Amino acid sequence: MLCQLGACQFTVAPFNMHETDHEAGASFASHEVLGRMPDLEFVGEAAETWTIRGRLFPERFGGLGEMANLHAMRRTGSAQFFMRGDGVPMGWVVIERVTEKSTYIGPNGVGRVIEFEANLKRSGSPNAAGIFNALMDIFR
């Protein structure tokens, strides 16, 4: 397993990822002081984001069902648990956007190669009812 995002498991095949970006930062309030550089006051963590990029080969390995699950989780707007493949928990995230690019379109209108990008943003953990509702929305 490469990583787990809610009900979606990214593996080598059929639903893979080949690249990921992670961005984290800090927020500071700026206080102007006459005659010198502004004082910066730490006010907390800035937004933390991940970008997952992958490539599907539906004719050879499948993966369209997993892509549909990813979109279903995005549509719920619910926080999903995100875990790296080595078991390190990355925390709760929401799926802000999923972008797909299909190339080498087959006679059925489905790309033979589908590249996707999923943008995640850290969020607070949902309550137990929120987790249950998110799972029910995915499997409808």
N, C-alpha and C positions, 0 to 999 in steps of 0.2 A: 504494500500500500504506500502510495506517495503522500497522500493526505486525505483527511476526512472532513467534509463540510456538511453538517447536518446529515441528511439521508444519502448524500452523494459521496461515493468513495472513488477517489482518483487512483487508478492503478496503471500499469503499463498498457494494458488493453482490456476492454475497449475504450474506457474513458480515461484519458491520460492528461498529464500536464507536463510541459517541457521547460517552463520558465515561470519564475515568480519574482515579484518585487515587493518589498516591505518598506514602509515609510513611517517613522515615528518622530515626534519632536516635543518641544516644550513651548509654553506660552509665557510671555512676559508683558507686564505693564510698563510703559515708558513714562518716566517722570522727568520733565524738562528742568534743568538747573542752569541758572544764569552763569555763563562764562566757562562751562565745561560740558563734557559729554553727558547725555541723559543717564540717570540711574535706572537700572532695569530691575524690576521686582518679579520673581518667579510666581506665577499664579496657577500653575498646574500643567498637566499633560495637554498637548495639542492632539488633534485628530490622528489616529493611527490607522493606516490603510494597507491593504494587500492587493496586488493584482496577480491573478493566476492566468497564464496563457497555456492553451493546449491545442492539440490537433487530433481530429477524429478521421477515421477511414471507414465510413459506415458500410460500404460494400464488402469489405474484408473482415472487419472486426465488430461492427455494430457501434453502439454508443449513442444512438439517437434517443433511446429511452432515458438514459442518464441525463442527456441534455434537456429533455422535457422536464425531468425532476428538478434540475437546476433552475429552470424558468419558473416552475411551480413554487419553489421556495422563495424566489425573488418576488413573485406576485403576492405572497402572503404578507411580506413586509416584516415578518417575525425574525427575531434574532436566532441564529443558528450556531451550534458549537463547532469550532474550528480546531482541528488537531493535526499536527505535522505527522508524517509517516513514522518517525522514530518514537511516537507516543508523547511528545511534548505538547501540552495543551496551549493553544494560542489564544483562547478565550472565546467570548461571544461576539459575533459579527452579524451585520446585515449585508445583504447583497444589494448594492446600489445599482449595478448595471451589468448586463450580459450582452456582449457584442459577438456576432457570428459573421464569418466570411466564407462563402462556399465557392469552390473552384472546381473545374473539370466536371461540369454538371452532366449527370447521366440522363438517360431517356425518361426516367421517372421524375425528373426535376430536382433530384437530391444531389448535392455535390459529392463527388468522390473523395474530396478532401474538404473538411470543414475546420477552419481555424476559429477558436473562440477566445474571448477574454472576459473574465469575471472580476469586477471591482468590488472589494469588501471593505467595510469600515467597522472598527470596533464599536461595540455598544454594551450597554448594561445587560446583565442576565435577565431573562424573562422569568415571570413567576410560573409555578407549576401548571396553572390553567393555560397560560400562553404557550407553553411547550406542547401540551396536549392538543390545543387547537391548531398549532402550526403543523403538527404531524398529520392530523386529520385532513387539513387542507391539501397537503402534498399528495395524499393517497386517494383523493376524490376523483 
